[in-house]
Amino acid sequence: MEGDRIRELFLTFFEEREHVRVRSSSLIPPPESGLLLTNAGMNQFIPYFLGQAEPPYRRATTSQKVMRTNDIENVGQDARHLTFFEMLGNFSFADYFKVEAIRWAHELITEGYGIEHDRLWVTVFEDDDEAAAAWVDAAGLSLDRIVRRGMFDAQGEPANYWSTHAAGPAGPCSEIFVDRGSKYGPDGGPDVDEERFMEIWNLVFIQDQVDADLQILAPLPGKNVDTGSSLERVATVLQGVDNVFETDLFRPTLEVAERLSGRMHGQDPHDDVSLKIIAEHGRAATFLVADGVQPSNTGRGYILRRMLRRVVSHARRLGIERGVLDEVITSVVQGFGDAYPELRENEAFVRQVADSEEERFAATLRQGMTLFEDAKARAEHARISGDAAFKLHDTFGFPIELLEEIAADEGLSVDTDRFAVLLEEQRHRARTAAKKVEIGLEAGAVPATEFVGYREHEAESPVSLLLGEDNAQLAAAEEGERVRLFLERTPFYAEGGGQVGDRGTIRTDTGAVRVVDTVPAGERGIVHEGVVASGEVRAHQPAIASIDVPRREATTRAHTSTHLVHWTLKHLLGEHARQAGSLVEPGRLRFDFPNPGPVGSDLLEEAELEANRRLADDDPVKIFETTMDEARSLGAVGLFGEKYGDLVRVVEIGDYSRELCGGTHVPRTGNVAVIRLLREGSIGAGMRRVEALVGPDALREINAERALLRGLVEALDAKDPQGALERARRVLEENKRLRSELGSLRAGDRDALIASLVAGAHDIDGVVLVVSEVRGEDPGGLRDLAQKVRDRLSAGPAVVVVGSGADGKAMLVAAATAAAVDRGITAPALLEPAARSIGGGAGGKDLLANAGGKDAAKVPEALGLIPSRVRELLDAR
């Protein structure tokens, strides 16, 4: 039974039993999940299990994309371990429970898949008598085929109690195994051999809420079912093959690696590992990039980069010197594009990212392998030093895991302890150099501040705390002193979400503070940094805080524009162009986003036009608070890494942009007036940055460009910009023609000079010698001249030495024919005395060498030493 048929049979089976077919969620989980990658089919349903949201259906079935990177080292080593796989699942949200889940699983396996009942074994949690009884009563399984297991196995890993490996829903589980026959191992059930007895399905009975250490905190509001069946393992069993890589889900991709390498799977165990890694990691990487993950040095981006680099390194081990990922991607898209349309939708983006990373790492691998060979030669006791490993990592970005694999292939180990020490020292230096905002108080001692700046530009409030420049608590501060001041209520926006902090003035009856920045402090505090502008300011006295309104309004226009630019880039480039960082300042913005290559000028102009169309529509900007679940259901976009509370603030522009945002915004897009995209460029591998001006600042930029254009029109003596363009083209063509004519004249002069030097040659014991000072030549011209004169004398032994004192520095070049070298006169040896004369040294190859020094005045003297040096070298023979 083919993989597509297995997937459809599973989903249809449960649809017929009143389950709603739900589309797979992204491999990038929402920030509030606490997960790096989607690691189970139930991830998208966690709020329903916890009772945080009312499910729109009581039963669901999915084919979910799943990544579990704790198995990355095992990929290729056995028949079953994968990083990416499809998890078929059926779910009950406080509806049916153990009996129905077990009965339906048995029915699908035996009647739908056609697997014999007698081949089945199951495990249950050690004290789960209910599940054991259901297997006997509802499925007819004999007790000797039911194995009881605890919460952890002998290695301390979770066994028959399932969780997401993070705080959340959990519960006891029952795993289903199929006996593949004596060919694969000894009899005795899954406790004896899990290669022969392969797990194909795990039924999880979600009933507890646990912390990250699997400590049960409380029962869940309802009893739920969450099952997961690996499509790849089911296919292995139903297709009667030895491992998942022989199924139709992997075979086409494996064949790509076989064809490119000329190696066949199953002939050499060492080759098999590499072939499997190319197929498995290539497939996983394709799905990851299609969901918007990009290679980086942290988080999920690092996982992707590590897999892509393992593909490249294992391709090289198989002798594949060309790119491999492009054809792997083609195979994956062809095989899975119908089931997961996002693969076809983002195919071009996936190829761009993979090709860029493959090309970059191929160069790294070439350089790194050279250093590895050196480190291998220096290895003591078959161990690569930690210092060498760190140099490979720090200089070439060579992953330590990859180095360990390559070393193991050579029978070596790596001193990872020393590597870890060096890496931590580097991180410590980075942390020490990082900018820190210190306020000199414990977090609990920071006064809380109520922010009223969404609706007010001015507010009355007592000064709750006054700190000096050294963070010492003050009773009062006088004119000229730098202070950090806290208020109970403030209209000043504290820097956050990319938006800069407000500036303005805080006045009391006795003085005033000019606020130059506002930043968050502690959990709920806001600190106003500034200078006492006049009088004296005292702690606890009443104050009036007023922001710089024009500056705030300019910042507000920029923040709304940032949301518009975000939407526009995603609209034009694809969903992968998500915000990865931003800076919102008065009248200007900076926006960072992932993209595998430059955004061309045509596309940037289109983005600017589209953003300004939205401004012209004068769409309303609505701001409201809601729950995180409701915001997610509306499609609101949050920033990965940001922390959000139970209630979130949603900024909605028209019917197209919804983002979680705490910043300030204009009421309608028309208030922005205009957006001018200035430039776009790279800020790192796979990361781009757009900069823009908005409102009056954008108009000033446009006027400056007009003034520049007028100046060019006048300078070119044209009537209008079009005429200036034509005039500029004619000037450039004329310039090009004149340069060509000048080059011809210089070439004629050069030919005459060469002829003159050849004519002035003289003979020393059968060796033709040309020695001359040439004025006005740079080093490149001097080398070219020496070689051309030598080539005119190539009929026999000949040497040419020319020198110049250009730019106050001495330069000598020597060229020798092969016949002269045969008589013992090499170019470097010929220059040695002359080089010392000009205060330098000689270097080069037998046929061509050069020498440089600081004393240009010594060039004639140095050239005068050449004839006697020729005689010395001839005599030495």
C-alpha angles and dihedrals in degrees: 000000000000122000095247089053092049091051094049094044091054095048094044092048092059095039086060087056094057098269119143113232105234123194118245113266121231122279085238105079123207115273094246091062092074089222127126093208136004102272103173142029091245097059095096090050098052094109089056093050092048092048091240092124136024109247115234088222135024096219129041140172128197147171098220129194107233135186123195110173097180085085096054094108091052096054110118094011098092143010101270119029118109137160096212124037142150113255114205110203147171122203138198121195104203089318122097121004141188103330096051093042091052095043093050093045090053092046094051093046097048103031102025101037095027096229111156115252091228092062093063128103126171139193126212134187112276097253099028099115090159093062093044091051091049091055089053099040103033100032103027094233116159118241092242088065092056116088121193117215134179133235091273135029127229091278092054093253121137110272123170097356113079133207138150089253087251134078110289143074120353143153149160117300142203119215124205120216132188123211106233093189140259091296089077102045148306125322123251107093134269093316088065103041131356093188092065093033101048121194111230104166139025120200110201121194103207107207107128139066112220138182124235090276092057092252108152109239102177143331115272120250090253140016112254142182125225118174131182127194119180108230089204094057094045089052090050090056098041094045092048095229130144097243144359091266091066093056122099087252091069107015097086092051092044088053090058090060091044093051095046094046102035088228121123124218113247098030102086125022092212092053091044092062092054094045091051093047092052091051098041099041091040091056093044092048092050091055093044095052092044087058092052104265114142129193114268141143097259141051121343090347089063091051090053092046091049092052094047090049092049088054091053095045093048090047088056090049087057091051096255104145097172130070115291106176098074093062092041090055091050090055094048094048092048092049101043107019094099094053094041109032092185088075091064093038092055099031095116091050092048091053093048093051095044095045092049093049093043093051092046095048094043087063091045090050092052092051093041094051089056089055090043091057089052092048090048090053090052095044115126121208090000090297129124108223120248090234092057091046091051092049090054090049098042100039103034104020090243107169114237090223091057091047090053090052094049091045091050089054087057093047092254136122130211127234094239093167092063090042090054091051092052092046092051091049089054092049091048090054090050092049091048091051094048119105113255130194107218124182099176095240137103111253092250092054095057109108116241116243128204110220111216097164097110089074105015134054093189132037139176117230141145119252101255097186137006122198130184128227090273090050092250113147111254134201090201141356128208134216113298096022119126111232144178111217134191127202131191090228127020140175089202113112112224116224110270144126089031094302116121121236123265126259128208143104137303112200131191131177090266105037151337138249122212104217112215099175141007122208137170119258129192118335100316107001129115120201122203111209118201152108129277099250098187142359120350131310120206133197116257096014119128116266141183114222117203125180126215095261100195090050091049091049091051090049091048091053089051093050095052088046089054090059090049092049089048092053093044094052092048089047093053103031103030139261091295090075092086122155111273097172141338145191119209115193133161106297097348141071140192119205127190123198140159118261129147095229145007122304102237122235092250092054092044090054090049090051091051091049093048093049091051091048087060090051090051090053087062092216118190119255107219122193124192142153123237142148121290091244092053091046090052092049088054090053095248113171120227130187116256109243095026117120117229129189130222089279119048132193114236123199110201122189115193111309097309113058125057121164137163104244140156095193132106122266143184118255094238133018091239089070089072091061099191142006120207115193105210106183147337127212149148123282096175143325108332094350125112134187130210121195124197144173122218139197118350091353089059091048091052089052091050090050091049089053090050091052090050091050091050089052091052091049090052094044091052092045092236132147099228141355093275090052090048090054092052091044091051091051092052091048091051092049091049090048091050091051093049092048089053092051091047090050091053091051091049090048089054091050090048091051090050091049092050091050090049093051092048090050090053095054119123134195128248112186093323096319117113110224130195117186123171145147111232118196125214098020124130120215093268093050091047093053091047091050094049092051094048093050090048091050089056088056098043095117092089145348107330138152131193126199120181128173140190139185097208118162091004093294127111119237128180128182126190126192125186134188120235089250090057091050088052087058091053101264111124121175096241093048091048091056100046100097092038091051091054089050093059092043099255145084136259127237140166142080132309094268099039133024139156139201131200135193143166098244108081092173090066095062095097091047091049093050089051089064094060101083093053089046090056090054091048092054093046092049091050089063 
